[in-house]
Each structure stands twice: as C-alpha cells, then as structure tokens.
Amino acid sequence: MWNALKKHHATVADRKFIELVDADRANDFSVIASDMRLDYAKTNIDKTGRDLLIDLLETAGVTAKRDAMFAGEAINETEGRAVLHTALRNLDGDAVMVNGKDVMPDVLRTLANMSAFAEDVRSGAFTGQGGKITDVVNIGIGGSDLGPAMAVNALAPYHNEPRCHFVSNVDPADIAGVLRTCDPATTLVIVASKTFTTIETMTNARTAQAWMAEVVTDTGAQFAALSTAEDKTAAFGIAPERVFGFEDWVGGRYSLWGPIGLSLMIAIGADAFKSFLRGAQAMDVHFKSADWSENLPALLAVVGIWHNQICGYATRAVLPYDNNLNRLPAYLQQLEMESNGKGVSMDGADLTVNSGPVVWGEPGTNGQHAFYQLIHQGTRVVPCEFLVAARGHEDDLHHQHQLLVANCLAQSEALMTGRTLDEARAKVAVKFDGDELERQAKHRVFPGNRPSVTIAYPQMTPFVLGQLIALYEHRVFVEGVVLGINSYDQWGVELGKELATALQPVVEGTAGTDNKDGSTAALVDFLQKHGV
Ligand SMILES: O=P(O)(O)OC[C@H]1O[C@](O)(CO)[C@@H](O)[C@@H]1O
C-alpha cells in the first residue's frame, strides 16, 4: 500500500491544486459531522489518492482495532491495558466491559461525586479556612495539566466561578508566580497526577502544602487529589472524600474527560462539563458509525499520513483563528507526539516509514506576523491546519470577528494560489525597471500549492470543544494503527527521568562528575561556579 501511494504521489506531486478546486471538489473533499466541517480540498489528494488511503485503513485493520478499543480489549499491548477514555464520556451508561466487569457504574459514580464537589466549590458550600474559594490551583504536568489548562482557556466565556491557575513546571518560578497571587485561606489546591509519583508534581504539591500551612491549620482540608493511586493520595494527607480516582485504562494525555477535568468542571460548572462530554460522545458515535470516506477523524488521519509519510513533510502547523485555543497546539503536541512519536511497531520491528509529525502552532492572526513568512516562502512545505468559528462570544465586536475569519480564509487561499513571477512583476513595475525590476519581483513570488485543511464550526462552546478534542484523539488512534505502533505507551520519556534523578546529587555537589561525559561534566562545573 505504501508503495502504491508513493507511486500515485509521483503522478500528482506537480499538479496545481488551485486548478482543481471548483465547487464540486469543495463538496467532495469536505465532510460535515455534527457541528463541524472539515475541508481538505486545498491539498493534492485526488479521488484515486483518497481511495488508496482508505484502502490503507482497511489493510491496516483500523475497523477491527477501533471496535477492539471501544470493546475494552487490551490494545495498549506493551502495558497490557485497555484504552477506554471513551467510557468517561459514555453518559448513557451502556455497559463497557473490562476483564468481565462493567466499568460504567464506577465511572458514573465518580462523575456524580466530582459534580457535587465542583458545585459545592462554586456555590460556597465548600469553603476554605477563610471562606468561599476564590482560587483553584491545579498542580500537574503533561496530561494532568495540558488538557484542563487548554480547555479552561478555550471555554473562557463560560468560566464564571473561582479563578483557575495551572502549575506544571518544576521551575520554582512557575509555582511562586501563581501562589503570589492567591490567598492560602481561600485557595483549593488540586494535585492532579495519575501515578502520584511524578517528581515535578509532587515537589510542587509539597511546596503548596508548606505555603498553605503558614496560614491554614488543616491544609489537607483544602487539597483534592486526582489519581489512580489512592494509597499514595492518603499518604499525602488528602481525605478520601476529596480523592477522585480513575483506572489505568485512561491514559494521561486522554484523561481530561474524567477527574483530571475537575478544574474545568469547577470553572464552567457541572452542566457545561457534561455538555463537553456530550460533544465528545457525539464524535465517538460518528467515528464508530460513519464510512471511512465520510468519517472526520479517519479523513483527518489520512490527510496527515499523506502529507507526512507520503509527501515527506516533517511538521504540521495547527493554527487556531480562535484566541481562546491558544493552548491547543501545546495540548496537541503531547497528544500527537507522545502517542505517535515512536520508531518501533507493535511487534518490535523498526518502522519503515516516518513516525508522526512534529506538531506546532500559535493562534492566528499573531502567527501571521511571526512565522507565516516561512510557511509562504520558505523552502520547506508545512501543511497547515486552520481552525475557525463562525461566531465569537463578543457580540458587540462581531465586525472584529469577521476580520479574523477573513484572515483565516485569506491564508489558506494565499498558500494555495501563491503569486507568479508575472504577477509579482506587475506589482512592482510602477517602482522599478530593468534588472532591478526582475530582482525585486523575485522576492515577491509565492510558490503556492501549499496544502492546508480547515476545520470550521459555529462557535467554541463546551459541546464543540468536546467534539474537537475527540476528533483529534481518534485521528491519532487511526494514524497509530496505520503505522502499526502503540499510541498509548510513552517509553521515550523514561531515560531522561532516570538520568535527572541520577544527576540531582551531582548538581547539588554531593556526588562527583566522574562517570559523566565531558560535556555534561563541564556544564555542571560552569553552573556550580555560578551558584547552582
Ligand atoms: O499524571 P502523572 O502520572 O503525574 O503523569 C504526568 C505525565 O507524565 C507522563 O507520564 C510522561 O512523563 C505523561 O504521559 C503524563 O501525562
């Protein structure tokens, strides 16, 4: 299949896709599911290419793998675990079996407990020593931070109760900056850690505990924990009624839908949080039922495969024309790169194609005045993913939103159409002539034919955000199955953790640098001379 796709790519690589994009192609290469429209017409995928890509899904066994995932089979083979974040948004409670046990009663009970606690915090029924909670500090990292941090920003227009802060970095600047703005007597600290062992999180949690203890008599009463390790949360001193547990079949970067979403739930309320879950559930239903040729996550995945594994474009820019989605690129970096940044397939063989792409981005229009220069005229092609809402939330500034939308559409159009040398000459002919005209015109040429997809939606509501994040999760799943890798482990983060633990005494000066390489030893020496 890979060879067939590469052969086909050779036949379309030079085709100007601007010449192909008429109304028919725009409809044929777009799909609408629930509230979302995915347009992938501005690419050089043609019908044959799409058919081949869909054959690839079938050959790779995506259908069977998808069904196995939803059925609770242990598709995370290297860790022997099921992958069931979808159960967390299965609000109708239909049975989901793991090892012969229906997990839904526990899932729904935890959701009810979280909802009651979140509403108590919001209403003031739950208080700190100094009264109603004014600030919530979520301490977590990776999946225990990026999801809720991204979603609280994305849903800022729905955020109507305590201020929410997110501390992730072990750099003391992070926690010190946040705690400086909070009153310990009215702050709730949420320690979010699936394992409850992550060094950054546990270090920050102890710092927060000490900060609170200066003022608050019973600090444990103002701490909550989100974890799979209830023994460890108890040892930390957090009472069981404020521990919201989940199972090991929820991966860290897929955990926003359950207890790890508590800070989001406190920010927007339990009803809006359920609407967020319903959006994701709608995308799950679509993913399970739509034909691959009409299936949003599958199509987004095959476009990604086309650009990365077939065309060889190493990166992908995610460009939300939605300022509140400013943390989406960082969230997607973990979701996609921790899931699909692997060089070994499930059976232990080396991959024969590239692993997943480097994902990066910033909201438009800011990026336009920063890195779009390279996207338009650089020597490397960067496939772009634009996201845009029909409406913002600032009704009195709707004209400004229209300008935002115009910018978004202009960028994908400019990337596709480009500007020829003749057009560039015509632009500068009033100012220059002769050789100087030629030289100046060359700088103003845009190669065009640069691919992009656009995801459009009515408005960034909790329901729409749920759909969007579930769309990306399933896209990652499909790409992972096609590559034959396990998208649900993350062994690649281990070595650095082990070496950091070993280096701590070296940095502190209680161990020597004898067994370190020359470069590391010299850096330790330099930092120690400067007071580390
Ligand atoms: O929630 P935990 O267990 O603290 O882990 C945090 C993050 O660390 C990782 O395990 C990677 O180091 C991520 O996969 C995870 O989201």
The ligand as a Tripos MOL2 file, in Angstrom:
@<TRIPOS>MOLECULE
LIG
   16    16     1     0     0
SMALL
NO_CHARGES

@<TRIPOS>ATOM
      1 O1         -0.2830   12.2090   35.7190 O.co2     1 LIG1
      2 P1          1.1160   11.7880   36.0090 P.3       1 LIG1
      3 O2          1.2100   10.3650   36.4430 O.co2     1 LIG1
      4 O3          1.7450   12.7190   37.0070 O.co2     1 LIG1
      5 O4          1.9350   11.8850   34.6630 O.3       1 LIG1
      6 C1          2.0980   13.0960   34.0030 C.3       1 LIG1
      7 C2          2.5990   12.9110   32.6100 C.3       1 LIG1
      8 O5          3.8440   12.2450   32.6160 O.3       1 LIG1
      9 C3          3.9210   11.3460   31.5290 C.3       1 LIG1
     10 O6          3.8250   10.0670   32.0320 O.3       1 LIG1
     11 C4          5.1910   11.4960   30.7590 C.3       1 LIG1
     12 O7          6.2890   11.6720   31.5920 O.3       1 LIG1
     13 C5          2.7280   11.6890   30.6710 C.3       1 LIG1
     14 O8          2.3440   10.6650   29.8450 O.3       1 LIG1
     15 C6          1.7370   12.0650   31.7060 C.3       1 LIG1
     16 O9          0.6600   12.7650   31.1560 O.3       1 LIG1
@<TRIPOS>BOND
     1     1     2 2
     2     2     3 1
     3     2     4 1
     4     2     5 1
     5     5     6 1
     6     6     7 1
     7     7     8 1
     8     7    15 1
     9     8     9 1
    10     9    10 1
    11     9    11 1
    12     9    13 1
    13    11    12 1
    14    13    14 1
    15    13    15 1
    16    15    16 1
@<TRIPOS>SUBSTRUCTURE
     1 LIG1         1 GROUP 0 **** ****
